[in-house]
Amino acid sequence: MSINEQIQNSVVNLVETFEKLRNQLEEKHFGKVLEEESDQENITEEQATNFENEFLESMHDVFEDIGYETVEKLYLTSINIVEACDIIYPFDDENEDEIEGEIEARSEDALQALNGDSSD
C-alpha cells in the first residue's frame, strides 16, 4: 500500500470514528442523531452544554493518553491538512469566517480541556 493510500485510509478512519462518537453522544444527549439543521431547533442550552462537555472530556482522555509530543505533531499536521483541503476544496467565502471562528473556538476549548482549565 502506498503512503498516499495509507494517509487516505487513516483520514477516512479518523473521520468515521469521530462521526461514530458524535452520533453516540447526540443519541445520548438529544435522543437522536441530528441529521438536519431543523433538528437543532429543539435542543436546550443545557443539552448542548452537556454534549459539548462530554465530547471535550472524551477528547481530553484521547489526547492525554497519546502524550503531548504526539498532540503537538497532530496539531501542526492538522494545520497542513486544513490548508491542503482549502486549496483542493475551498470553503465558500460566505461561510469561511463562520467556519474559522467555530474552529478557533473549539480549538480554544480543547486546549483548555487538555490543560485542565475549566474556567469560561
Secondary structure as UniProt FT lines:
FT   HELIX           3..30
FT   HELIX           37..42
FT   HELIX           45..66
FT   HELIX           68..88
FT   HELIX           93..114
FT   TURN            115..116
//
